[in-house]
Amino acid sequence: MTKHSPTQPPSLLASLTIIVLAGAAVMRYWLTTDLALFGDEAFYWLESRHPDWGYSDVPLLTPWLVGLGSTWLEGYQGVRLLFVVLGSLIPVAVWWLARAIHGDRHALLSALACLAVPLLAGMGVLALPDVPLVLASTLVLGMAVRCEQQPASRAHWVILGALMAMGFLAHYRFVLLPLALLLASLSQPATRRLWRTANPWISCVIAMAGVLPTLWFNLQQDYAAIGFHFNQRHPWQFQAEGLMYPVMQAVVISPLMLLALLAASLPLWRACQQGQAGARLLAMTSLLYLGVFGLLAPWTDQRSTNIHWPLTGYIPLLVFLPLLFLPAGSDHRHTQRTWLGILVLGSGFATSALGGWWLHSMHRLDSLPYPVQRHITANMAGWNDIATRVAPFQDQVFVTDNYYLAAQLAFELKRTEGILTFDHDKAVRDGRLRQLALWDWLAQDRWPDTAIAVIEHSRYNAEEWPGIADTLCRRYPHLRTLEHFEQFQGKRDIVVLSLNDHGQTSHFCEPLIDGWVDSVNQQGQQWQWRGWYSHPSGIESVSLLLDGSPIATAQYGIERADVSQALGKHASPEMPFVGFTLSWDSRDTTPGWHRLQLLATSRSGKQAIQWEQWFEQEPH
């Protein structure tokens, strides 16, 4: 079956598509203006300051695009500039692919439907490898279909090879697409015969231009990047949370749109049976990307974000999606199937708009009410404030506990030297430990004599934090706390330390305050807390904080024989009288959401907050 002859696009539909795609492009750029960099983006910016043939986490294309954009514009917009452009071209590439299969009318609808897939609609807002990966994959599919339709065109095969090279330079996940090309070409006699001609081999040779830089880097680094992506990042053991993978796809694609895309596999399958040019390639692409990542989900990396991995697999389904709602030859615009299509697209557009609002909310996180704020991540907010607070110490080396924070400080301070991190677990988990070692950014390899430590306290729970404190205190017993502040109502908690400072006695390296809140009872406006606190120097006070301000003091010194038996009588000079009780009446509190905390202060001056809760005070 040959492809449908292109028809003159309906002017109204074409105009609507152009307006919508242009509006989406403007919206993408607008979202980049105030939204702080995601940790990965900051790291790609850092990689762009160290040009190389490859990196331990990605091939060279993403950092190089970041670097090129940053030469034209400063700040967040520069980092994301080329990604906004490439992301805005993805719906155009979908139109170009679909036009080779169905003609203009359905192609325009496929381009519009692209924006109803939230992950595709948001492509380019963040500077991530998926943007050039999805664009290159879509263009490769479009050119491969044209090569099948016009196998004698040498120019088509040359362009196909160049586009494949771009895909190899974008991300390691691109490897599934050449596999789909190979399997589809071997699945039918007409395309098998093409391998007897020179054109496919010319494409392969050109495509190798995208493989060689990555291969060269891996040869130099003991295949660190290849080993990470295809083996080390994955536990290869069954994880029950991986069974939630289809549910997560429904959330980020939108449930109705996901069902519609899966249903679009039916007309795609019929096209394969009818021998339509390119149909087998599109079917194999969807099968590999959706099947491989879906089936392996319980055994692969669940600690990192993986919802975007199968994104290329949805592109062929978008091409055939219009056939579900506008069958060929149908002129009935108000049929039930058409209205169902409008409902599906509408749900996708609504989800995409919600995602845009969610991203926009990050840069104004402080102004959001708590019920909304608690559902918004702080990963792309507040970094400039941290950099501003530590900027007076620019003449010193900075040491951080995690490489994300190190990369954010590097970007905000425009500083690519004199920053170290003693991160290990996250750097290994994200495949970036080797890269940090290549730059000599690992503090554990060369602890400085004196430095400013910037520690993200909120990353650690009560069991993990003593290990972080011990790492610093063993090397710098005279360190001093310069500042301790929180952002976004406790979403992020930062400690700034002067390492090897002999000026003052610091409470940072003292033993932690131990304690537990046994019960919290609320009856109407009356609150009551019971628990215990212990410290080798003794407990000076236990206070209740309302929105950060003390409003009540606990009665401390209640006998707790159980605690004495568990900790030992020498754990505190007050043992066993380490219990407390605290009562508070909230009736004078202003209506709205408020934050309650219990603050324990030792006799030596060390403080700890081990309990907090938000509550809503109703109007009287």
C-alpha positions as CSV (number, residue, x, y, z in Angstrom):
1,M,0.0,0.0,0.0
2,T,1.5,3.4,-0.9
3,K,1.2,6.4,1.2
4,H,-1.7,8.7,0.9
5,S,-1.2,11.6,-1.5
6,P,-0.6,14.8,0.3
7,T,-3.6,17.1,0.1
8,Q,-3.8,20.8,0.5
9,P,-4.0,21.4,4.2
10,P,-7.3,22.9,5.4
11,S,-6.5,26.6,6.0
12,L,-8.3,26.8,9.3
13,L,-6.7,23.6,10.7
14,A,-3.3,24.7,9.4
15,S,-3.7,28.2,10.9
16,L,-4.8,26.8,14.2
17,T,-1.9,24.4,14.3
18,I,0.6,27.2,13.6
19,I,-0.9,29.5,16.2
20,V,-0.9,26.7,18.9
21,L,2.6,25.6,18.1
22,A,3.9,29.2,18.2
23,G,2.1,29.9,21.4
24,A,3.6,26.7,23.0
25,A,7.1,27.9,21.9
26,V,6.5,31.3,23.5
27,M,5.3,29.6,26.7
28,R,8.3,27.4,26.8
29,Y,10.7,30.4,26.6
30,W,8.6,32.3,29.2
31,L,8.9,29.4,31.7
32,T,12.7,29.4,31.3
33,T,13.1,33.1,32.4
34,D,12.6,32.7,36.1
35,L,12.8,29.0,36.8
36,A,16.1,28.1,38.5
37,L,18.1,25.3,37.0
38,F,17.4,21.7,37.9
39,G,20.4,19.9,39.4
40,D,21.0,18.0,36.2
41,E,20.9,21.2,34.2
42,A,23.5,22.8,36.5
43,F,25.7,19.8,36.0
44,Y,25.4,19.9,32.2
45,W,26.4,23.6,32.4
46,L,29.4,22.5,34.4
47,E,30.3,19.9,31.8
48,S,30.0,22.6,29.1
49,R,32.8,24.5,30.9
50,H,34.9,21.4,30.5
51,P,34.6,20.5,26.7
52,D,35.3,16.8,26.0
53,W,34.4,14.0,23.6
54,G,32.0,12.6,26.1
55,Y,31.1,12.5,29.8
56,S,30.5,9.8,32.3
57,D,26.7,10.5,32.3
58,V,25.8,11.6,28.8
59,P,27.4,11.9,25.3
60,L,28.7,15.3,24.3
61,L,25.6,16.9,22.6
62,T,23.7,18.1,25.7
63,P,26.6,19.9,27.4
64,W,27.7,21.3,24.1
65,L,24.3,22.7,23.4
66,V,24.2,24.2,26.9
67,G,27.6,25.8,26.3
68,L,26.6,27.2,22.9
69,G,23.4,28.7,24.2
70,S,25.3,30.2,27.1
71,T,27.6,32.1,24.8
72,W,24.5,33.9,23.3
73,L,22.5,34.5,26.4
74,E,23.3,34.7,30.1
75,G,21.6,33.0,33.0
76,Y,18.9,30.4,32.9
77,Q,17.7,31.4,29.4
78,G,21.1,30.8,27.9
79,V,21.4,27.3,29.3
80,R,18.0,26.4,27.9
81,L,17.9,28.5,24.7
82,L,18.7,25.8,22.2
83,F,16.6,23.3,24.0
84,V,13.6,25.6,23.7
85,V,14.2,25.8,20.0
86,L,14.7,22.0,19.6
87,G,11.7,21.3,21.8
88,S,9.5,23.6,19.8
89,L,10.6,21.7,16.6
90,I,9.4,18.3,18.0
91,P,5.7,18.8,17.0
92,V,6.9,20.0,13.6
93,A,9.0,16.9,13.3
94,V,5.9,14.8,14.2
95,W,4.0,16.6,11.5
96,W,6.8,15.9,9.0
97,L,6.8,12.2,9.9
98,A,3.0,11.9,9.8
99,R,2.8,13.7,6.4
100,A,4.9,11.0,4.8
101,I,2.4,8.4,6.1
102,H,-1.1,10.0,5.8
103,G,-0.9,13.4,4.2
104,D,-1.4,16.9,5.6
105,R,-4.7,16.8,7.4
106,H,-3.8,13.9,9.7
107,A,-0.3,15.2,10.0
108,L,-1.5,18.5,11.4
109,L,-3.7,16.7,13.9
110,S,-0.7,14.6,15.0
111,A,1.3,17.7,15.6
112,L,-1.5,19.2,17.7
113,A,-1.8,15.9,19.6
114,C,1.9,16.1,20.4
115,L,1.1,19.0,22.7
116,A,-1.5,16.9,24.4
117,V,1.2,14.6,25.7
118,P,2.5,16.5,28.7
119,L,6.1,15.2,28.5
120,L,6.3,16.1,24.9
121,A,4.6,19.5,25.4
122,G,7.1,20.4,28.0
123,M,10.1,19.4,25.9
124,G,12.6,22.3,25.9
125,V,11.6,24.0,29.2
126,L,14.5,22.2,30.8
127,A,17.9,21.6,29.2
128,L,17.8,17.8,29.3
129,P,19.1,15.1,26.8
130,D,15.6,13.9,26.0
131,V,15.0,17.1,23.9
132,P,17.6,16.4,21.2
133,L,17.0,12.6,21.6
134,V,13.3,12.8,20.9
135,L,13.8,15.3,18.1
136,A,16.5,13.2,16.4
137,S,14.5,10.0,16.8
138,T,11.4,11.6,15.2
139,L,13.5,13.0,12.3
140,V,15.2,9.6,11.8
141,L,11.8,7.9,11.6
142,G,10.6,10.5,9.1
143,M,13.7,10.2,6.9
144,A,13.7,6.4,7.2
145,V,10.1,6.2,5.9
146,R,11.1,8.4,3.0
147,C,14.1,6.2,2.3
148,E,11.8,3.2,2.1
149,Q,9.5,5.1,-0.2
150,Q,12.3,6.4,-2.4
151,P,15.2,3.9,-1.9
152,A,17.1,5.3,-4.9
153,S,17.5,8.8,-3.4
154,R,21.1,9.0,-2.2
155,A,20.4,12.3,-0.5
156,H,17.8,10.7,1.8
157,W,20.2,8.1,3.0
158,V,23.0,10.6,3.7
159,I,20.6,12.7,5.7
160,L,19.4,9.6,7.6
161,G,23.0,8.8,8.5
162,A,23.5,12.4,9.8
163,L,20.3,12.3,11.9
164,M,21.3,9.0,13.4
165,A,24.7,10.5,14.3
166,M,22.8,13.2,16.1
167,G,20.8,10.6,18.0
168,F,23.9,8.7,19.1
169,L,25.4,12.0,20.4
170,A,22.2,12.8,22.3
171,H,21.8,9.8,24.6
172,Y,22.5,6.1,25.0
173,R,18.8,5.3,24.9
174,F,18.9,6.1,21.1
175,V,20.5,2.6,20.5
176,L,17.0,1.1,20.4
177,L,16.0,3.0,17.3
178,P,18.8,1.7,15.0
179,L,17.9,-1.8,16.4
180,A,14.3,-1.1,15.3
181,L,15.5,0.0,11.9
182,L,17.5,-3.2,11.5
183,L,14.7,-5.5,12.6
184,A,12.1,-3.8,10.5
185,S,14.3,-3.8,7.4
186,L,14.9,-7.5,7.8
187,S,11.3,-8.4,8.4
188,Q,10.1,-8.1,4.7
189,P,11.8,-8.9,1.4
190,A,11.5,-5.5,-0.2
191,T,13.5,-3.8,2.6
192,R,15.9,-6.8,3.0
193,R,17.0,-6.3,-0.6
194,L,18.0,-2.7,0.1
195,W,21.0,-4.1,2.1
196,R,22.4,-5.3,-1.3
197,T,22.7,-1.7,-2.4
198,A,25.3,0.9,-1.2
199,N,22.8,3.4,0.3
200,P,22.1,1.8,3.7
201,W,25.8,1.2,4.2
202,I,26.5,4.8,3.5
203,S,24.0,5.8,6.2
204,C,25.7,3.4,8.6
205,V,29.1,4.9,8.0
206,I,27.9,8.5,8.5
207,A,26.0,7.4,11.6
208,M,29.3,6.2,13.1
209,A,30.4,9.8,13.3
210,G,28.0,10.0,16.3
211,V,29.3,6.8,17.8
212,L,33.1,7.5,17.6
213,P,33.3,10.4,20.1
214,T,31.4,8.5,22.8
215,L,33.4,5.3,22.1
216,W,36.6,7.3,22.3
217,F,35.6,8.7,25.8
218,N,34.6,5.2,27.0
219,L,37.8,3.6,25.8
220,Q,39.8,6.2,27.8
221,Q,37.6,5.8,30.9
222,D,37.3,2.0,31.1
223,Y,33.8,2.1,29.5
224,A,32.5,4.0,32.6
225,A,29.5,5.6,30.8
226,I,28.5,2.5,28.9
227,G,28.9,0.3,32.1
228,F,26.8,2.8,34.1
229,H,23.8,3.0,31.6
230,F,23.6,-0.6,30.7
231,N,24.6,-2.3,33.9
232,Q,25.7,-0.5,37.1
233,R,22.7,1.8,37.6
234,H,20.3,-1.1,37.6
235,P,20.0,-3.5,40.5
236,W,18.8,-6.4,38.2
237,Q,16.7,-7.7,41.1
238,F,13.0,-7.6,41.3
239,Q,11.5,-4.4,42.9
240,A,7.8,-4.3,43.5
241,E,7.7,-0.5,42.9
242,G,8.5,-1.2,39.3
243,L,5.1,-2.7,38.9
244,M,3.7,0.9,39.3
245,Y,5.4,1.8,36.0
246,P,2.2,1.7,33.9
247,V,0.4,3.8,36.5
248,M,3.2,6.4,36.5
249,Q,3.0,6.5,32.7
250,A,-0.8,7.2,32.9
251,V,-0.1,10.1,35.3
252,V,2.5,11.8,33.2
253,I,0.9,11.1,29.8
254,S,-2.7,11.6,31.2
255,P,-4.9,8.5,31.5
256,L,-7.2,9.2,28.5
257,M,-4.3,10.1,26.2
258,L,-2.4,7.0,27.2
259,L,-5.4,4.8,26.5
260,A,-5.9,6.5,23.1
261,L,-2.2,6.1,22.2
262,L,-2.3,2.4,23.0
263,A,-5.5,2.1,21.0
264,A,-3.6,3.8,18.1
265,S,-1.5,0.6,17.9
266,L,-4.5,-1.1,16.2
267,P,-4.5,1.1,13.0
268,L,-0.7,0.9,13.1
269,W,-1.0,-2.9,13.1
270,R,-3.5,-2.8,10.2
271,A,-1.0,-0.7,8.3
272,C,1.7,-3.3,8.9
273,Q,-0.6,-6.0,7.6
274,Q,-1.4,-4.0,4.5
275,G,2.3,-3.4,3.8
276,Q,2.2,0.4,4.1
277,A,5.7,1.9,3.7
278,G,7.2,2.7,7.1
279,A,4.5,1.0,9.2
280,R,6.7,-1.9,10.3
281,L,9.5,0.5,11.3
282,L,7.1,2.6,13.4
283,A,5.5,-0.5,15.0
284,M,8.9,-1.9,15.9
285,T,10.0,1.4,17.4
286,S,7.0,1.6,19.6
287,L,7.3,-2.1,20.5
288,L,10.9,-1.8,21.5
289,Y,10.7,1.5,23.5
290,L,7.4,0.7,25.3
291,G,8.0,-3.0,25.6
292,V,11.7,-3.0,26.8
293,F,11.3,-0.3,29.4
294,G,7.9,-1.5,30.5
295,L,8.9,-5.2,30.9
296,L,12.2,-4.4,32.6
297,A,10.9,-1.7,34.9
298,P,10.8,-4.0,38.0
299,W,14.4,-4.9,37.5
300,T,15.9,-1.5,36.5
301,D,16.8,1.7,38.2
302,Q,13.8,3.0,40.4
303,R,15.8,5.6,42.3
304,S,16.2,7.9,39.4
305,T,13.4,9.5,37.4
306,N,12.5,7.1,34.6
307,I,9.1,8.2,33.4
308,H,10.6,9.7,30.3
309,W,12.6,6.7,29.1
310,P,9.9,5.3,26.7
311,L,9.0,8.7,25.2
312,T,10.2,7.9,21.7
313,G,7.9,4.9,21.7
314,Y,4.8,7.2,21.7
315,I,5.9,9.1,18.6
316,P,4.7,6.4,16.1
317,L,1.4,6.1,18.0
318,L,0.8,9.9,17.6
319,V,1.1,9.4,13.9
320,F,-1.8,6.9,13.8
321,L,-3.8,8.5,16.6
322,P,-6.0,10.7,14.2
323,L,-7.2,7.5,12.5
324,L,-9.1,6.6,15.6
325,F,-11.2,9.7,15.6
326,L,-11.1,10.7,11.9
327,P,-11.3,7.6,9.8
328,A,-10.1,8.0,6.2
329,G,-12.8,9.3,4.0
330,S,-15.0,10.5,6.8
331,D,-16.4,14.0,6.6
332,H,-18.6,13.8,9.7
333,R,-17.1,16.3,12.1
334,H,-19.6,15.9,14.9
335,T,-19.7,12.1,15.2
336,Q,-19.2,10.4,18.5
337,R,-15.7,9.4,17.6
338,T,-14.8,13.0,16.8
339,W,-16.1,14.2,20.1
340,L,-14.3,11.4,21.8
341,G,-11.1,12.7,20.1
342,I,-11.8,16.2,21.4
343,L,-12.2,14.8,24.9
344,V,-9.0,12.9,24.7
345,L,-7.0,15.9,23.4
346,G,-8.7,18.2,25.9
347,S,-7.6,16.0,28.8
348,G,-4.1,16.0,27.5
349,F,-4.0,19.7,27.0
350,A,-5.3,20.2,30.5
351,T,-2.6,18.0,32.0
352,S,0.0,19.8,30.0
353,A,-1.3,23.1,31.2
354,L,-1.2,21.8,34.8
355,G,2.4,20.7,34.3
356,G,3.2,24.2,33.1
357,W,1.6,25.8,36.1
358,W,3.5,23.4,38.4
359,L,6.8,24.5,36.8
360,H,5.9,28.1,37.0
361,S,4.9,27.8,40.7
362,M,8.4,26.7,41.6
363,H,10.0,30.2,41.3
364,R,7.3,31.7,43.6
365,L,7.2,28.9,46.1
366,D,7.4,31.2,49.1
367,S,4.2,33.0,48.1
368,L,2.1,29.8,47.8
369,P,-0.2,28.7,50.7
370,Y,1.0,25.6,52.5
371,P,-1.6,23.2,51.1
372,V,-0.3,24.0,47.6
373,Q,3.4,24.5,48.5
374,R,3.8,21.1,50.1
375,H,3.1,19.5,46.7
376,I,5.6,21.6,44.8
377,T,9.3,20.5,44.8
378,A,12.0,23.0,45.7
379,N,14.5,21.4,43.3
380,M,14.3,24.4,40.9
381,A,14.2,27.3,43.4
382,G,16.3,29.0,46.1
383,W,19.8,28.3,44.7
384,N,20.5,31.9,44.0
385,D,19.7,32.8,47.6
386,I,22.2,30.2,48.8
387,A,24.9,31.5,46.5
388,T,24.2,35.1,47.6
389,R,24.7,34.1,51.3
390,V,28.0,32.4,50.6
391,A,29.3,34.9,48.1
392,P,31.2,36.9,50.7
393,F,33.5,33.9,51.0
394,Q,34.4,33.7,47.3
395,D,38.1,33.8,48.2
396,Q,37.9,30.4,49.9
397,V,37.3,26.9,48.7
398,F,33.8,25.6,49.0
399,V,33.0,22.1,50.1
400,T,29.5,20.6,49.7
401,D,27.9,17.4,50.7
402,N,26.3,16.7,47.3
403,Y,27.3,17.3,43.8
404,Y,24.0,18.9,42.8
405,L,24.7,21.7,45.3
406,A,28.2,22.0,44.1
407,A,27.0,22.4,40.5
408,Q,24.4,25.0,41.5
409,L,27.0,27.1,43.4
410,A,29.3,26.8,40.4
411,F,26.6,28.1,38.1
412,E,25.2,30.9,40.3
413,L,28.7,32.1,41.2
414,K,30.1,31.5,37.7
415,R,32.9,29.6,39.3
416,T,34.4,26.3,37.9
417,E,37.3,26.0,40.2
418,G,37.7,25.9,44.0
419,I,34.5,23.9,44.7
420,L,34.7,20.3,46.1
421,T,32.2,17.8,47.2
422,F,32.4,14.7,49.4
423,D,29.4,13.2,47.7
424,H,29.7,9.6,47.0
425,D,26.4,7.7,47.0
426,K,24.4,10.1,44.8
427,A,27.4,10.7,42.5
428,V,27.7,6.9,42.0
429,R,23.9,6.5,41.6
430,D,23.8,9.1,38.9
431,G,27.0,7.9,37.1
432,R,28.9,11.1,37.8
433,L,31.6,10.1,40.3
434,R,34.1,9.4,37.5
435,Q,33.4,12.8,36.0
436,L,33.9,14.6,39.3
437,A,37.2,12.7,39.8
438,L,38.3,13.7,36.3
439,W,37.9,17.4,37.3
440,D,39.5,16.8,40.6
441,W,36.4,17.9,42.4
442,L,36.2,15.1,45.0
443,A,37.0,16.4,48.5
444,Q,37.8,12.9,49.8
445,D,40.8,12.9,47.4
446,R,42.2,16.2,48.6
447,W,40.6,17.8,51.7
448,P,41.6,21.5,51.9
449,D,43.3,22.9,55.0
450,T,40.6,25.5,55.3
451,A,37.3,25.9,53.5
452,I,33.7,27.0,53.7
453,A,31.3,24.0,53.9
454,V,27.8,24.3,52.5
455,I,25.7,21.4,53.7
456,E,22.1,20.6,52.7
457,H,21.0,19.3,56.1
458,S,17.5,18.5,54.9
459,R,18.7,15.7,52.6
460,Y,19.4,13.5,55.6
461,N,17.3,11.7,58.2
462,A,18.2,11.3,61.9
463,E,20.1,8.1,61.2
464,E,22.2,9.6,58.3
465,W,23.1,13.0,59.7
466,P,25.5,11.8,62.4
467,G,27.7,10.2,59.6
468,I,27.8,13.5,57.7
469,A,28.7,15.5,60.8
470,D,31.4,12.9,61.8
471,T,33.0,13.1,58.3
472,L,33.6,16.9,58.9
473,C,34.3,16.8,62.6
474,R,37.0,14.1,62.4
475,R,38.9,16.3,59.9
476,Y,38.0,19.7,61.2
477,P,37.5,19.5,65.0
478,H,37.5,23.3,65.3
479,L,34.9,24.0,62.6
480,R,32.4,26.8,63.3
481,T,28.8,27.3,62.3
482,L,28.5,30.5,60.3
483,E,24.9,30.3,59.4
484,H,22.0,27.9,59.6
485,F,18.9,28.8,57.6
486,E,16.0,27.1,55.9
487,Q,14.0,27.8,52.7
488,F,10.4,27.2,51.8
489,Q,9.1,26.4,55.2
490,G,11.7,23.7,55.8
491,K,11.8,22.1,52.4
492,R,15.5,22.9,52.4
493,D,17.7,23.3,55.4
494,I,21.3,24.7,54.8
495,V,24.2,24.8,57.2
496,V,27.2,27.0,56.4
497,L,30.4,26.1,58.3
498,S,33.9,27.5,58.5
499,L,36.2,24.6,58.4
500,N,39.3,24.5,60.7
501,D,38.3,27.8,62.4
502,H,40.0,28.3,65.8
503,G,38.0,31.4,66.7
504,Q,35.1,30.0,68.7
505,T,33.8,26.8,70.3
506,S,31.2,25.2,68.0
507,H,28.2,23.1,69.0
508,F,28.2,21.4,65.6
509,C,30.5,18.6,66.7
510,E,28.8,18.0,70.0
511,P,26.7,14.8,70.4
512,L,23.2,15.2,69.0
513,I,20.3,15.8,71.3
514,D,18.5,12.5,71.7
515,G,14.8,12.4,72.2
516,W,11.3,11.2,71.3
517,V,7.8,12.7,71.3
518,D,5.7,9.9,72.7
519,S,2.3,11.4,72.0
520,V,0.5,14.5,70.6
521,N,-3.1,14.9,71.7
522,Q,-5.4,17.5,70.3
523,Q,-8.9,18.1,71.6
524,G,-10.5,21.1,70.0
525,Q,-8.2,24.0,70.7
526,Q,-6.2,22.2,73.4
527,W,-2.9,20.5,72.5
528,Q,-0.7,18.4,74.7
529,W,2.7,16.8,74.1
530,R,4.6,14.2,76.1
531,G,8.1,12.8,75.5
532,W,11.7,13.0,76.6
533,Y,15.0,14.7,75.6
534,S,18.5,13.8,76.7
535,H,22.0,15.3,76.1
536,P,25.4,14.8,77.8
537,S,25.4,18.4,79.0
538,G,21.7,18.3,80.1
539,I,18.6,20.0,78.7
540,E,18.1,23.7,79.3
541,S,14.6,24.0,77.8
542,V,12.0,22.5,75.5
543,S,10.0,25.1,73.6
544,L,7.0,25.1,71.3
545,L,7.5,27.3,68.2
546,L,4.6,28.7,66.1
547,D,5.8,29.7,62.7
548,G,9.4,29.9,64.0
549,S,8.6,32.0,67.2
550,P,8.5,30.5,70.7
551,I,5.1,30.6,72.3
552,A,5.3,28.0,75.2
553,T,7.8,26.2,77.3
554,A,7.5,22.6,78.4
555,Q,7.6,21.3,82.0
556,Y,10.9,19.3,81.9
557,G,12.3,16.9,84.5
558,I,9.6,14.2,84.6
559,E,11.0,10.8,85.7
560,R,11.5,8.4,82.8
561,A,12.9,5.1,84.1
562,D,12.4,3.4,80.7
563,V,14.7,6.0,79.0
564,S,17.3,5.6,81.8
565,Q,17.3,1.8,81.3
566,A,17.6,2.1,77.5
567,L,20.3,4.9,77.3
568,G,22.1,4.3,80.6
569,K,22.2,6.5,83.6
570,H,25.3,8.4,82.4
571,A,23.7,9.6,79.1
572,S,22.5,12.8,80.8
573,P,23.3,14.4,84.2
574,E,19.5,14.7,84.7
575,M,18.8,11.0,84.1
576,P,16.2,9.6,84.8
577,F,14.4,13.0,85.0
578,V,14.4,13.6,81.3
579,G,10.7,13.6,80.4
580,F,8.6,16.6,79.5
581,T,5.0,17.6,79.1
582,L,3.7,20.7,77.3
583,S,0.2,22.1,77.0
584,W,-1.0,24.8,74.6
585,D,-4.2,26.5,73.8
586,S,-4.5,27.5,70.1
587,R,-7.6,29.7,70.3
588,D,-5.7,33.0,70.0
589,T,-4.0,31.8,66.8
590,T,-4.9,33.7,63.6
591,P,-7.0,31.6,61.1
592,G,-5.0,29.8,58.4
593,W,-2.2,27.3,58.1
594,H,0.6,27.3,60.8
595,R,3.7,25.4,61.5
596,L,4.3,23.9,65.0
597,Q,7.8,22.7,66.1
598,L,9.3,21.4,69.3
599,L,12.8,22.9,70.0
600,A,15.1,21.3,72.5
601,T,18.1,23.3,73.7
602,S,20.9,21.7,75.7
603,R,22.8,23.4,78.5
604,S,25.8,23.7,76.2
605,G,23.7,25.6,73.6
606,K,23.1,22.9,71.1
607,Q,19.6,22.9,69.6
608,A,17.5,20.3,67.8
609,I,14.0,20.2,66.2
610,Q,12.8,16.6,66.1
611,W,9.1,17.1,65.7
612,E,7.0,19.4,63.6
613,Q,3.5,19.5,62.2
614,W,1.3,21.8,60.1
615,F,-2.2,22.5,61.2
616,E,-5.0,24.7,60.0
617,Q,-6.6,27.1,62.5
618,E,-10.3,27.5,61.7
619,P,-11.9,30.9,62.1
620,H,-13.7,31.4,65.4
